Amino acid sequence: MISGDELSQAVTVAIGLVILVLVLAAANAGDQSAIWRTVAYAGMIGLCTIVALLAMAGISNAVTVPGAVAASGVSATRVVLGNLLELVGALGAPLFLVPWTRRQLARLLHTFRPESTINAVAASMYILVLIYLVSSQVSVDQLRALKQSGATPALWLNIATNQLPFLVVAIAGVGLFVRRSIPETLQRLGLYWPGWRWIAGSAVVAVLLVVFGVFFDAMMTRLTPDVSSSINDISQRLFSSITNPAAALAVALAAGVGEEVLFRGALQPRLGIVAAALLFAVLHTQYAISLASVEIFILGLALGWLRKRAGVTGAIIAHAGYDLILLMIPFVVHK
């Protein structure tokens, strides 16, 4: 049975997803139409305005209702700083809709096309989301919040609200049925057969990433034991609904497909490996701002390298294989 909180979360994600898809569709059409370009830019400015208003409300609440801030476990100063950062992001993101700003970005990123409407909206949306996620980590003690929630998300809800939206945004972002056919969309997203050599190579990369992760986690435990313990506790609770190998496979495939199609498929060709890996790391909010974020960033760089050689298909195999190995360890150990 669906709980009220689960239903509310699903509805919120669905509404946000519809808005993003509409803005991205208009941006793709905007490459051939001035009218749709105006619609896309207006939609992007509207999103930035909403985030700016939320940030100002957060600052006002931190200043006028200190009791509410104290209950969150962070200082009022930290909440204000987080919301100020969010406000800066909301005000700065629309600058990438300005031609001059895009031309400067194109000097740094040769893959970025400054004359393209979808590239402009993608850059603006990237900055807005990136800074919003960072600001959320500043104004909220993410590890404490997750610990206190005590909630274990249902498997279907985790896939439907965390992974499926990535896939939808990626497909809308590259213009399926707006300026690309299904075969063209698959090619643009890097979803092609890389050959058996790279299929095997991607599986090897998955194992190497697991080895890297084990050593990095050991180092993190030594350097930041309290944070590592909190992250491990939260991870165990978040994945407690994975009670059999089939569930582990479903989660690994969902994460591999959803995240790789968005970050390495849609985003990397526009903004580069580093930008895609950075957002990939920041989006894993369950690790807060910690050494674990550095680990995810390095994993993102490795998957970005693989995308250049084996396409997104190879990156999916490596990512899903990495997750599956880690998720299967408890079943093997306790067998």
C-alpha positions in Angstrom: 0.0 0.0 0.0 1.3 3.5 -0.9 1.8 5.8 2.1 0.9 9.5 2.1 4.6 10.5 2.1 5.4 8.2 -0.8 2.5 9.5 -2.8 3.5 13.1 -2.1 7.1 12.4 -3.2 5.9 10.7 -6.4 3.6 13.5 -7.3 6.2 16.2 -6.6 8.8 14.4 -8.8 6.2 13.9 -11.6 5.3 17.6 -11.6 8.9 18.7 -11.6 9.7 16.2 -14.4 6.9 17.5 -16.6 8.1 21.1 -16.2 11.7 20.1 -17.1 10.6 18.1 -20.1 8.5 21.0 -21.4 11.4 23.4 -21.0 13.9 21.0 -22.7 11.4 20.3 -25.5 11.0 24.0 -26.2 14.8 24.5 -26.1 15.3 21.8 -28.7 12.6 23.3 -30.9 14.3 26.7 -30.3 17.3 25.7 -32.4 15.0 26.2 -35.4 12.4 28.6 -34.1 12.7 32.0 -32.5 9.3 31.6 -30.8 10.3 28.4 -29.1 13.6 29.9 -28.2 11.7 32.6 -26.3 9.5 30.1 -24.7 12.5 28.0 -23.5 14.3 31.0 -22.1 11.2 32.2 -20.4 10.7 28.8 -18.8 14.3 28.7 -17.6 14.0 32.2 -16.1 10.8 31.0 -14.4 12.6 28.1 -12.8 15.4 30.4 -11.6 12.8 32.8 -10.2 11.1 30.0 -8.2 14.4 28.9 -6.7 15.3 32.5 -5.9 12.0 33.0 -4.1 12.6 29.8 -2.1 16.0 31.0 -1.2 14.8 34.3 0.0 12.0 32.6 2.0 14.7 30.4 3.6 16.8 33.4 4.6 13.8 35.1 6.1 12.7 32.0 8.0 16.3 31.6 9.4 16.3 35.2 10.6 12.8 35.5 12.0 12.2 32.0 13.3 15.4 30.9 15.0 13.7 28.1 16.9 12.9 26.3 13.7 16.5 26.5 12.6 17.8 25.2 15.9 15.5 22.1 15.6 17.3 21.3 12.3 20.6 20.8 14.0 22.5 23.5 12.1 23.3 27.1 12.9 21.3 30.0 11.6 24.5 31.3 10.0 24.9 28.1 8.1 21.3 28.1 6.9 21.6 31.7 5.7 24.8 31.0 3.9 23.2 28.0 2.2 20.3 30.0 1.0 22.5 32.9 -0.1 24.4 30.4 -2.2 21.1 29.1 -3.6 20.1 32.7 -4.4 23.4 33.3 -6.2 22.9 30.2 -8.3 19.3 31.3 -9.2 20.5 34.7 -10.2 23.7 33.5 -12.0 22.1 30.6 -14.0 20.2 32.9 -16.5 23.5 34.5 -17.5 24.1 31.5 -19.7 21.2 32.6 -21.7 23.2 35.7 -22.7 25.2 35.2 -26.0 28.4 36.8 -24.6 28.5 34.4 -21.6 28.0 31.4 -23.9 30.8 32.5 -26.2 33.2 32.7 -23.2 32.1 29.2 -22.1 32.7 27.9 -25.7 36.3 29.1 -25.4 36.8 26.7 -22.5 34.6 23.8 -23.8 35.1 23.0 -27.5 32.1 20.7 -27.3 29.8 23.6 -26.3 27.9 25.3 -29.2 27.2 28.9 -28.1 24.6 29.5 -30.9 22.4 26.6 -29.8 19.3 27.2 -27.7 19.4 23.7 -26.1 23.1 24.2 -25.2 22.2 27.5 -23.6 19.4 26.1 -21.5 21.5 23.0 -20.6 24.3 25.2 -19.3 21.8 27.4 -17.3 20.0 24.4 -15.9 23.3 22.7 -15.0 24.4 25.7 -12.9 21.0 26.1 -11.3 20.9 22.4 -10.2 24.6 22.1 -9.2 24.5 25.2 -7.0 21.1 24.2 -5.6 22.4 20.8 -4.5 25.5 22.3 -3.0 23.5 24.9 -1.1 21.2 22.3 0.2 24.2 20.4 1.7 25.3 23.7 3.3 22.0 24.6 4.9 21.0 21.1 5.9 22.9 18.4 7.9 22.1 15.7 5.3 23.6 12.8 7.3 21.6 13.8 10.4 18.4 14.4 8.5 18.6 10.9 6.8 19.4 9.3 10.2 16.4 10.9 11.8 14.0 10.2 9.0 14.1 6.5 9.8 12.4 5.8 6.5 13.3 3.0 4.2 12.1 3.9 0.7 10.3 1.1 -1.2 12.2 -0.4 -4.0 9.7 0.7 -6.7 9.7 4.2 -5.3 13.5 4.5 -5.4 13.6 3.5 -9.0 10.5 5.5 -10.1 11.6 8.8 -8.4 15.4 8.5 -8.5 16.4 6.7 -11.7 13.5 6.9 -14.2 13.5 10.7 -14.2 17.1 10.7 -15.2 16.3 8.7 -18.2 13.3 10.9 -19.2 15.3 14.1 -18.8 18.1 12.7 -20.9 15.8 11.6 -23.7 14.0 15.0 -23.7 17.3 16.8 -23.5 18.6 15.4 -26.8 15.3 16.2 -28.5 13.6 12.9 -29.2 10.6 13.5 -31.6 11.5 17.2 -31.6 14.7 17.2 -33.7 15.8 13.6 -33.5 14.3 10.3 -34.5 14.6 7.2 -32.2 17.8 5.9 -34.0 19.4 9.4 -34.0 18.5 9.7 -30.3 20.1 6.4 -29.4 23.3 7.3 -31.3 23.4 10.8 -29.7 23.1 9.2 -26.3 25.9 6.7 -27.0 23.6 3.7 -26.9 25.2 1.4 -29.4 26.9 -2.0 -29.5 30.6 -1.4 -28.7 31.8 -4.9 -29.6 32.6 -7.9 -27.4 36.1 -6.5 -26.7 34.7 -3.4 -25.0 31.9 -5.4 -23.4 34.5 -7.5 -21.6 36.6 -4.4 -21.0 33.7 -2.6 -19.3 33.1 -5.6 -17.0 36.8 -5.5 -16.1 36.4 -1.7 -15.3 33.5 -2.6 -13.0 35.8 -4.9 -11.0 38.6 -2.3 -10.9 36.1 0.3 -9.7 35.1 -2.0 -6.9 38.7 -2.5 -5.9 39.3 1.2 -6.0 36.2 1.8 -3.9 37.2 -0.7 -1.2 40.6 0.9 -0.8 39.1 4.5 -0.8 36.5 3.5 1.8 39.2 2.1 4.0 41.2 5.3 3.7 38.1 7.3 4.5 37.3 5.2 7.5 40.8 5.9 8.8 40.6 9.7 8.1 37.0 10.4 9.0 35.7 7.5 11.1 32.5 9.2 12.4 31.4 10.4 8.9 32.2 7.0 7.4 30.1 5.2 10.1 27.2 7.5 9.5 27.3 7.0 5.7 27.5 3.2 6.2 24.5 3.2 8.5 22.5 5.3 6.1 23.5 3.2 3.1 22.4 0.0 4.9 19.0 1.5 5.7 18.5 2.9 2.2 19.2 -0.5 0.6 17.4 -2.6 3.3 14.6 -3.2 0.9 17.0 -5.2 -1.3 16.2 -8.6 0.2 17.2 -10.9 -2.7 19.5 -11.0 -5.8 16.7 -10.1 -8.2 16.1 -6.8 -6.3 19.9 -6.1 -6.3 20.0 -6.6 -10.1 16.9 -4.4 -10.6 18.5 -1.5 -8.6 21.9 -1.9 -10.2 20.4 -1.9 -13.7 18.1 1.1 -12.9 21.1 3.1 -11.5 23.4 2.1 -14.4 20.9 3.0 -17.1 19.3 6.1 -15.6 22.5 7.8 -14.4 24.7 6.9 -17.3 22.2 7.9 -20.0 21.8 11.3 -18.4 25.4 12.1 -17.2 27.5 10.3 -19.7 25.0 10.2 -22.6 23.2 13.5 -22.6 25.4 15.8 -20.5 29.0 14.9 -21.2 29.0 15.6 -24.9 27.8 19.1 -24.2 29.7 20.2 -21.1 32.5 17.7 -20.8 33.7 14.9 -18.6 34.6 17.0 -15.6 31.3 18.9 -15.5 29.3 15.6 -15.8 31.3 13.9 -13.1 31.0 16.9 -10.8 27.2 17.0 -11.0 27.1 13.2 -10.7 29.0 13.4 -7.4 27.0 16.3 -6.0 23.7 14.5 -6.9 24.6 11.7 -4.5 23.3 13.7 -1.5 23.3 10.8 0.9 27.1 11.2 1.2 26.7 14.9 2.2 29.9 16.9 1.6 32.6 14.3 2.5 35.4 12.3 1.1 32.8 10.0 -0.3 31.8 12.8 -2.7 35.4 12.8 -4.0 35.2 9.0 -4.5 32.0 9.4 -6.6 33.6 12.2 -8.6 36.6 9.9 -9.4 34.2 7.1 -10.4 32.4 9.6 -12.6 35.7 10.5 -14.4 36.4 6.9 -15.0 33.0 6.3 -16.4 33.4 9.4 -18.6 36.6 8.0 -19.9 34.9 4.7 -20.7 32.1 6.5 -22.5 34.6 7.9 -24.9 35.8 4.4 -25.8 32.8 2.1 -25.4 29.9 4.5 -25.6 27.3 4.8 -22.9 26.6 1.1 -23.3 30.0 0.3 -21.9 29.5 2.9 -19.1 26.2 1.3 -18.2 27.8 -2.2 -17.9 30.6 -0.8 -15.7 28.3 1.2 -13.5 25.6 -1.5 -13.1 28.3 -4.1 -12.6 30.0 -2.0 -9.9 26.7 -1.5 -8.1 25.7 -5.2 -8.5 28.9 -6.5 -7.0 28.6 -4.2 -4.0 24.9 -5.1 -3.5 25.5 -8.8 -3.8 28.3 -8.9 -1.2 25.9 -9.3 1.7 24.1 -12.2 0.1 27.4 -14.0 -0.6 28.9 -13.3 2.9 25.8 -14.4 4.7 25.1 -17.4 2.5 
